[in-house]
Amino acid sequence: MVNAGVKNTSFRIVTYTLLVLLSILFVIPLYWLVTNSLQVVGSASTFWPTSLHFENYKYALTFIDYWSYAKNSIIITVISVVIPTITSALVGYGFARLRGPGKNVLFLLMLSTMMLPGIVTQIPTYVIFFKIGFINTFWPWFFWALGGSAFSIFLYRQFFATFPKDLEEAARIDGCSTYRIFWNIFLPISLPVIATVSILAFNGSWGNDYITPFMFLQNDKYPLATALFSIGYVFPGQKEITMTQVQSAGLVLFVLPIIVVFFLGQRYLVEGVVSSAVKG
């Protein structure tokens, strides 16, 4: 018993040590970004800043039309979060609870799209929307969102498949239609998966999408992720110059919503992934 306790303690010490070391590795880039945002404009970046210049954050908000780009980001993010969260739930419910010929084949075909890099379809998609006349509009994001997300559909499908059939049969006996069963019974008790899908969609649309807006939109409709890297910061009355410290300040402000959303929803994120992974 003593040896087992010692081994268990040693295992915990090693595990927590590795977790701390990995956490430090992940935090260092964020620390570097924050410290660089507080240094003198035009100075060399250092790991330990000698003085703090919070005016860089004021410059980040005023030297470019920061709030206009933030509004564009909000529009794209709302479209990319709200619509696919609902449409993916509908498709996932269909794959989990409805019967039909070729359902399993369609499900495998849907999953296979996850193996296809998005950049492969970027140019054909651009040509299609160009011919329709949707370039420099937010309509492409609406139609992408309408199609849902393969990974989100998979999460919903796995989660809905865990529900007992008696629950659905009882609802049908009471006169509930398929749509009402989905909307009034399945969806309200799917908060962990809904939160997981929403957080992943938010992170993907707010923080990880640079190339797509750069291709499909012009400067005035850029979201923050694209604007901060594509548009230079300019001192009033001077030519465009490199202002990495001010750009870092803008990036810190840009990253804050992602951090806040993650910490607010991390419990639901873990519950959603676990509940979808374990099929009863």
FENQUI-V868941 format. One record per pair of residues at least 12 apart in sequence whose ideal C-beta (glycine too) atoms are under 10 Angstrom apart, sorted by the first residue. I is the first residue (numbers start at 1). J is the second residue. Records with the same first field share a line. If there is no record, write none. Layout:
I = J + J
This chain:
28 = 47
30 = 251 + 252 + 255 + 259
31 = 47
32 = 45 + 46 + 47 + 248
33 = 45 + 247 + 248 + 249 + 251 + 252 + 255
34 = 49 + 248 + 249 + 251 + 252 + 255
35 = 47 + 48 + 49 + 52 + 245 + 248
36 = 49 + 56 + 244 + 245 + 247 + 248 + 249 + 251 + 252
37 = 49 + 52 + 53 + 54 + 56 + 57 + 60 + 244 + 245 + 246 + 247 + 248 + 249 + 250 + 251 + 252 + 253
38 = 51 + 52 + 53 + 54 + 55 + 56 + 57 + 245 + 248 + 249 + 252
39 = 51 + 52 + 53 + 56 + 244 + 245 + 248
40 = 53 + 56 + 245
41 = 53 + 55 + 56 + 59 + 233 + 235 + 241 + 242 + 243 + 244 + 245 + 246 + 249
42 = 241 + 242 + 243 + 244 + 245 + 246
43 = 244 + 245
44 = 244
45 = 244 + 245 + 248
53 = 245 + 246 + 249
54 = 249
55 = 246 + 249
56 = 233 + 243 + 245 + 246 + 247 + 248 + 249 + 250 + 252
57 = 246 + 248 + 249 + 250 + 252 + 253
58 = 246 + 249
59 = 233 + 235 + 243 + 245 + 246 + 247 + 249 + 250
60 = 228 + 233 + 243 + 245 + 246 + 247 + 248 + 249 + 250 + 251 + 252 + 253 + 254
61 = 246 + 249 + 250 + 253
62 = 233 + 236 + 246
63 = 231 + 232 + 233 + 234 + 235 + 236 + 243 + 246 + 247 + 250
64 = 222 + 224 + 227 + 228 + 231 + 232 + 233 + 234 + 246 + 247 + 250
65 = 219 + 220 + 222 + 227 + 231
66 = 224 + 227 + 228 + 250 + 253 + 254
67 = 224
68 = 220 + 221 + 222 + 224 + 227
69 = 219 + 220 + 221 + 222 + 223 + 224 + 225 + 226 + 227 + 228 + 231 + 250 + 254
70 = 223 + 224 + 227 + 253 + 254 + 257
71 = 221 + 223 + 224
72 = 138 + 213 + 217 + 220 + 221 + 222 + 223 + 224 + 225 + 226 + 227
73 = 205 + 206 + 207 + 209 + 213 + 222 + 223 + 224 + 225 + 226 + 227 + 254 + 257
74 = 206 + 223 + 224 + 257
75 = 138 + 141 + 221 + 223
76 = 138 + 140 + 141 + 142 + 145 + 205 + 206 + 209 + 212 + 213 + 217 + 221 + 223 + 224 + 225
77 = 141 + 201 + 202 + 203 + 204 + 205 + 206 + 207 + 209 + 223 + 257
78 = 138 + 141 + 145 + 202 + 205
79 = 138 + 139 + 140 + 141 + 142 + 143 + 144 + 145 + 146 + 201 + 205
80 = 138 + 141 + 142 + 144 + 145 + 149 + 201 + 202 + 204 + 205 + 206 + 209
81 = 145 + 197 + 198 + 199 + 200 + 201 + 202 + 203 + 204 + 205 + 206
82 = 145 + 198 + 201
83 = 141 + 142 + 143 + 144 + 145 + 146 + 147 + 148 + 201
84 = 144 + 145 + 146 + 147 + 148 + 149 + 152 + 153 + 197 + 198 + 201 + 204 + 205
85 = 145 + 148 + 149 + 152 + 156 + 193 + 194 + 195 + 196 + 197 + 198 + 200 + 201 + 202
86 = 145 + 146 + 148 + 183 + 187 + 194 + 197
87 = 145 + 146 + 147 + 148 + 149 + 152 + 153
88 = 145 + 147 + 148 + 149 + 150 + 151 + 152 + 153 + 154 + 155 + 156 + 157 + 193 + 194 + 197 + 201
89 = 148 + 152 + 153 + 155 + 156 + 157 + 159 + 160 + 182 + 183 + 186 + 187 + 190 + 193 + 194 + 197
90 = 148 + 153 + 156 + 179 + 182 + 183 + 187
91 = 106 + 107 + 110 + 147 + 148 + 149 + 150 + 152 + 153 + 154 + 156 + 157
92 = 107 + 148 + 152 + 153 + 154 + 155 + 156 + 157 + 158 + 159 + 160 + 161 + 182 + 186 + 190 + 193 + 197 + 276
93 = 153 + 156 + 157 + 159 + 160 + 161 + 163 + 178 + 179 + 181 + 182 + 183 + 186 + 187 + 190
94 = 106 + 107 + 153 + 156 + 157 + 160 + 178 + 182
95 = 107 + 110 + 153 + 154 + 156 + 157 + 158 + 160 + 161
96 = 153 + 156 + 157 + 158 + 159 + 160 + 161 + 162 + 163 + 186 + 279
97 = 157 + 160 + 161 + 163 + 165 + 168 + 178 + 181 + 182 + 186
98 = 178 + 182
107 = 153 + 154 + 157
109 = 150
110 = 148 + 150 + 153 + 154 + 157
111 = 150 + 151 + 153 + 154 + 157
112 = 150
113 = 147 + 149 + 150 + 151 + 153
114 = 149 + 150 + 151 + 153 + 154
115 = 150
116 = 150
118 = 209 + 211 + 212
119 = 211 + 212
122 = 211 + 212 + 215 + 216
123 = 215
125 = 140 + 143 + 144 + 212 + 215 + 216
126 = 140 + 212 + 215 + 216
128 = 140 + 143
129 = 143 + 215 + 216
130 = 216
134 = 216
135 = 215 + 216 + 217 + 218
136 = 216 + 217 + 218 + 219 + 220 + 221
137 = 216 + 217 + 221
138 = 213 + 216 + 217 + 221 + 223
139 = 216
140 = 212 + 213 + 215 + 216 + 217
141 = 205 + 209 + 212 + 213 + 216 + 217 + 223
144 = 205 + 212
145 = 201 + 205
148 = 197
149 = 197 + 200 + 201 + 204
151 = 196 + 197 + 200 + 201 + 204
152 = 193 + 194 + 196 + 197 + 198 + 200 + 201
153 = 197
154 = 276
155 = 190 + 192 + 193 + 194 + 196 + 197 + 200 + 272 + 273 + 275 + 276 + 277
156 = 186 + 187 + 190 + 193 + 194 + 196 + 197 + 272 + 276
157 = 276 + 279
158 = 193 + 273 + 275 + 276 + 277 + 278 + 279
159 = 186 + 189 + 190 + 192 + 193 + 194 + 196 + 272 + 273 + 275 + 276 + 277 + 278 + 279
160 = 182 + 186 + 187 + 190 + 193 + 276
161 = 276 + 279 + 280
162 = 275 + 276 + 278 + 279 + 280
163 = 185 + 186 + 189 + 190 + 280
164 = 280
167 = 181 + 185 + 186 + 189
168 = 181 + 182 + 185 + 186
169 = 181
170 = 185
171 = 184 + 185 + 186
190 = 272 + 275 + 276
191 = 268 + 271 + 272
192 = 265 + 267 + 268 + 269 + 270 + 271 + 272 + 273 + 274 + 275 + 276
193 = 268 + 271 + 272 + 273 + 275 + 276
194 = 268 + 272
195 = 261 + 264 + 265 + 266 + 267 + 268 + 269 + 271 + 272
196 = 265 + 268 + 269 + 270 + 271 + 272 + 273 + 274 + 275 + 276
197 = 269 + 272 + 276
198 = 261 + 265 + 268 + 269 + 272
199 = 258 + 261 + 262 + 264 + 265 + 266 + 268 + 269 + 272
200 = 269 + 272 + 273
202 = 257 + 258 + 261 + 262 + 265
203 = 257 + 258 + 261 + 262
205 = 223 + 225
206 = 223 + 224 + 225 + 254 + 255 + 257 + 258 + 261
207 = 223 + 224 + 225 + 254 + 255 + 257 + 258 + 261
208 = 225 + 258
209 = 223 + 225 + 226
210 = 222 + 223 + 225 + 226 + 227 + 228 + 229 + 230
211 = 225 + 226
212 = 225 + 226
213 = 225 + 226 + 227 + 230
214 = 226 + 227 + 229 + 230
219 = 231
223 = 254
224 = 250 + 251 + 253 + 254 + 257
225 = 251 + 254
227 = 250 + 254
228 = 247 + 248 + 250 + 251 + 253 + 254
229 = 247 + 250 + 251
231 = 247
232 = 246 + 247
233 = 245 + 246 + 247 + 249 + 250
234 = 246
